[in-house]
């Protein structure tokens, strides 16, 4: 059960990747706020995945730019559409 400690977002944030499903979902949802932090890989014109999270200058971020701290809890600003890898992550505290 998530305790909203933020360890996963901070420790795993720079190691997360985006699947083709993630990227296509964000395109369909018009989530430019997310896509501007993604380096998209394609092959023969088809999206195959991508690297996340980058700043506006193309520098790799150390942690997810969508975490928000509220008191002693941490929340995801893109929870409803976060990467599949984040959804599948099993936090071992």
N, C-alpha and C positions, 0 to 999 in steps of 0.2 A: 504494500500500500504506500502510495506517495505521501511523503511528509512535507513536501514543498521546501526541501532544504536547498535545492539548487545545485547540488554536487554533480548531478548528471549533466546539466546544462553548462556548467563551468568546466568540469574535467573532460567531458566528451565533446564539448562544443566545437573544437578545432579538428576533431577526428570524424565528424559526421559527413556523410555523403548524401546526395539526393538521387533517388531513382528516377527513371524515365517517367514512371507514374506520378511521382511527386511534381516534377517539372511540368508535365502536361496538365496536371490538376491546377497548378498555380497559373499557368497560361490561361486555361479555361475560366478560372476565377478572377482573371485580370489582377493578380496580386503582384503588381510592379514593386510594392514595398518589400516583397520577399525576393523576387527575381533579380533585383539590382544587387543582391548579395551573393548571387550564384554564378559560377562559371560553368556553362553548359557544354557538354560534349555531344557531338553528333557524328554519325557515320552514314555516308550516302544520303544525307539530307534528313535522317531520322534521329531524333533525340535518344541517346542511350544512357544518359545519366549526367551527373554534375558534381562539382565540388562546391561546398558551402563553407564558410561564411567569409565574405570579402568586404572591405570598405569601399568607398566610392573611388579610391585610387588604385584598386586592384590588390591591395595588401591583405594577406590572410589574417583574419581576426583570431584571437586566442580563445574566445568563447562566443556563444550564440548572442547575436545582437537583439534577440527578441525576449530576453528574460527581464522580468520586472520584479524588483524587491518591494515588498509591502510589509513593513515591520520586520519580523524575523522569518517571514515566508518568502518564497520565490515562485513566481508564476510565469507561464508562457503566454506571450501576446498572440501567438499564432496556433494555440492549442488545437483549434478545430481543423487545422490543415497542416500541422507540423509534419516534418519528414517521417517516412515510414520507419526509418531507423530509430527515431526518437520514440515513436509509438511502441516499438518492440523492445526498447531498452528495459532491462530488469535491474533496478537499482539494488545493489547489495550493500546495505549500510553497515 
